[in-house]
Amino acid sequence: MEENKPKLVEEMKKMEYEPLLPVELTLIRWSLGIGVGSLIFLYFLARWLFPGGH
């Protein structure tokens, strides 16, 4: 049963390279920006709300 299953490495080698579309790059950049911005905002919010916590 295991012999009939394609292996991940073999399937990855068969795939051809597809560059990311501009809209996909934009979405990735926005997601990273929102994530990093949220972490920074929450860090300063926690320091302001709980000044003795650190």
Residue pairs with C-beta under 8 A, 6 or more apart in sequence:
20 28
46 53
47 53
47 54
